[in-house]
Amino acid sequence: MDLSAQNESDNSIKMTSKLIQPPYLKAGDTVAIVAPSGILKNREREVQQALDLLKSWGLHAIVGKHVFSKSNHFAGTDDERCEDLQNAMDDPKISAIWCARGGYGTVRILDKLNYTAFKKKPKWIIGYSDITALHNQIHNEGFQSLHALMCVSLTKDLNDVKTAVSTFKSAIFGQPEDYTLEASQYNREGETSGELIGGNLTMLHTMLGSDTSLDTSGKILFIEEIGEYKYHIDRMLQSMKRAGYFDNLNGLVVGDMSRMRKNTTLWGTSVEQLILDALADYDFPITFNMPAGHEKDNRALVLGKVVDLKVDKSGSKLAYK
């Protein structure tokens, strides 16, 4: 076989190979809490609440050495944050790694990490927002991960986030929930299936052109965002479109677009219509109203797991294979 044929064969294997699912948790397993991104200022209560929650589920937990470290914007220096995450990835006694918060900073340590021990004993990486960078990297290493709430998502009254907590628990214990979504006038109907990938739109856009950018071919993309202008959303989608990001996509699931900022020059349409207009050249199904992202109802999604997506007039169904 010549080199071009070999490369084509390797790419085909990469595109069709099934991602490895880390072992689901069971009572007695240990979860490591780490902070690979922003500073945790006055967040001791939430981390303690996270420890108590894990204990109530029969799990043990440890807190990274540098979780409450401070280095300007970050929870410690790049080396300190990397050390905590690397130790958790390497420790065979750890079954899951729960990120304390997002913010910004994960991308700064991605290339410092070594995945050798992780590949021998994979574990669940849990988080959202800035943690999308790590989800993307773990996906490209060949493993599933969990888009779900983080420690700082916990409120004093857990009833405020009970659905997010419930779906998180179900997912890590091996019973990820299927979702039936409310109908939206903006939905684009159709049926499809594929690996569920994605996360925060800004982070997906940031990964373009790097080894951490996702191969979206034959997959279903989930996106969510917070605190952006509509023209920023459009600019990111147009940039991704020009990079071929959507060319072979099977479907799109749109989560929360939270706290959208208002520009002095109004965009003129809803963010839903903006997304439809940006992706008008494609015919894959698009569903809105996925309760996942930067709201209290942040439902867990297993990234890298194959899902069926059905979008019709009555609503949408997202079901794991």
N, C-alpha and C positions, 0 to 999 in steps of 0.2 A: 504494500500500500504506500502511495506517495505521501509526502508531508501534508499537502493540502487536503487529501482525502482523510488522512489520520486526524487532522484538526477538525474537519467537518464531523467525523465520527465522535470525537471527544466532546464537541459542542452539543451534539445530539444527545449524548449520554447525560451531560450536565443539565440539559433542558428537561429531560424526561425522568431523571432519577428522583426517587422519593426521598424527602427529607427525613432525617432521623428524629424520632420523637424521644426526648429524654424520659426516663421513668417517672410515672406519676407518683405523687407523694402518698405516704401512708403514715399512720401514727408512729411517732418515735423518730421520724426523719428530722433533719436539721436544715434550717433556712438561715442564710447569711444576709444581713442588711448592710448595704454599702451605699456610698454617695459619690458617684462618678461625675457629678455635674455641679450644680449651684450650691452655695453656702446654706447650711441649715442654722440660721440665726433664730434663736428662741423657739426651736422646734423639738425640744426634748419631750414635751408631752406627747406629740404625735408618734415619735419613735417608741416611747414606752407603751403607748396604746397599741402599736403594731406588735410589740413583744407579747403583750397580754393577749391579743387576738390570736396569734400563732399558738400560744400556750393553751388557749381554750379549745383549739382544734387538735390538741395532742401532739403538737410539734415543738421541737427545741429551736432555739434561735440564738445567734451570736451577732454582735454589732461590730462592724469593722473598726479597727484601731483609729482611723482618721475621720470617721463620720462627722464629728463635730469640730474638725480642724477648720481653720480659716486662712484663706490666702486670697485677699481682695474679693473678687466675684465668686470664688470657688470654694468648695468644701475641701480645703487643703491644696497643696501644690499638685501639679500634674503627676509627679512621681508618687506623692502620697495617695492620691485617689487611685492611681494605677496599682499601687501596692495592695490596697485593700481588695480591689476587684480581682487582681491576679491571684492573690492568696485564696480567695473564695472559689475561683475557677479551678485551682490546682488541688484543693483539699478534697480527698475522696469521701470524707464524711459529710460534705455539704451536698444537699439534694436540690436546692433552689437558691437563687440569688435575687433578692428583692431590693430594688433601687429605692432609696429613701425619698428622692425628689428628682425633678428634671431641671429646667432652667436653661443652662448652657454649659458645656464643658466636655461632654463625652467624646466628641470628635477629636479633641486634643490628645486623647490617650489611646485611641483605637490602634495606632501603629506601634504602640509600646507593648501591647499585649501579646502573649504567647498562648496559642490555642492547643498545644500538644496534649497536655493533661486533660483539658476539657473534652477533647475528642475521644479520649480513652474512657472517660466517665462523664458524659454530658449531663447537664443539669438545666433546669428552667431558669431563663433570664426573664425577669418580670419588671414592667414599667411602661411608661408611655412618654409622649412629648419628646424631649431631647434624647431620651433613651432609644428613640427610633434609630439613631445612628448605630447603636449596639445591636439592635434587632436586625438591621440590614447586614451587618458584618457576620452575625451568627448565622443568618440565612445563607449567606454566601459561603460559609464554612460547611453548610449542609445540615443544619439543625433547626428544629422548630423552637419557637419562643412564645412568650405570653404578653400580649398587649393588655395591660390591666392597671388598676389603681396603684398608687405608691403610698408610702407611709404618710407623707404630708397630706394625702387625700382624706385621711381619717378625721372625722369631726368629733366633737365631744359627745354628741348624741349620734351613735352609729345608725340610728334609724334614718338619719338624713342621707346616708350613703348605703343603705341596706341592700339595694339591688346590685350595686357595684361590688360590695363585699361578698354577696351571695354567689354571683357569677364567677368571681375570682376563686372562691373556695371550691366551687364545683369543678372549675377547670383544672386546678392544681391537683385535685384528688381523682381526676380521670373521667369526669362526666361533664365535659364542656357543653354548654347549652346552645341549642339552635334558637334562632330569633325570627319572629314574625314582626315585620315593620309596618307602621301605618302608611297608608297610601299617600302619595304626593302628586300634585298636578304636574310636577317637573319630571317624574320618573320616566325613563325610557324602557319600554317593555321588552321582555325576552327571557330566555332560559340559557344558562351556561354553567360551567363548572371549572374549577382550577384551584391551584394553591392560593390561599389567602395571604397577601403580603401588604406591606405599607406602613402607615403611621402618620406622623406629623408632616404636612406638606412642605414646610420650610426645610425640614431635615432631609426629606427625599430629594428636594431640589438642590440642597447643599452637597449631596453625595454624587451628583452628576459628574461624569468624567473621571471618577475615582474607582478603585477596586471595590469600594463598598456600595457602588450604585447597583441597583437591582436589575436582574434580567426579568422583564415583565412578560415575556412571551408565554402565552397560554395561561396566564394567571389572572386572579381577581384582585384588584388594587383597592385598598381602603385608605382614605385620606381624612384628616381632621386638621383644624387650625384654630389659632387664638390670636386676638389683638392685631390683626393685619388690616390694612386698607384693601378695598376691593381691587384697586388697580395693581396692588402687590400680588394678590391671588392670580389675577389674569397674567401678570408678567411671568410668574413662576410656571403656570400652565403652558403659556406660549413657548417658554424656554424648553420645557420638558418635551413639548410637542415637536419642536424643531430638532431635538436630540433623538427623536424616534421612540420616545418612552411609551407612547400609547399605540404604536403601529400594530402590534400583535397581542394586545391586551384582550382578555376575554370578558371582563366586566369591571364596573366601578361601584364601590360602596362609599357613599359620602356620609361621614359622621358629623359631629358638631362643628359649626363654624362660629366660634364664641367671641363675644365682645369685639365685633367688627368695628373698626375705627372709621370715622366720617371725615372724608377729605373736603376741603373747601369747594372743590369742583366735584359735584356729585357724579357717581358712576352712571346712574340712570336705570339700572335693573337690579333685581335681587341677586344675591350671590349664587343662588341655584341656577338662575338663567345665565349668569356669567359662565358658570361651569359648562352648561349645555352648549352655549355659543362657542366656547373655546374648543369643545370636543365635537363640534358639529360634523366634522369630516369622518367620524367613525360611527359604526353601527352597533357596538356592543351595548348590552343592557347597563343602565345606570339607575341606582336606587339611592334615594335620600332618606333622611330620618333614622339613620343608625345611631342609637344613643351610646356613643363612645367618643371620648375626647376630654376636653377640659370642663366638663360639667359634673355635677354630683352623681348623675346616673351614667357612669362610665363602665359599660359592660365589657367583660373580658372577651378577648378574641385570640384564638390560637393561630399565630402567624406561622405559615409553612404547612398548615394542614389543609387538605383538599376539601372544598365546600361546593355544594350545589347552590346556585343563585337563581331564583325565579322571581321575575318582576311582572306584575299585571295590574289591572285597574283596581283590584281589591287591596293591593299592598305588595309586600315583598317577603320572601322567605329565604333565610340564609341557614343552610343545614349542613353539618359536617358529614362527610362520607363515612 
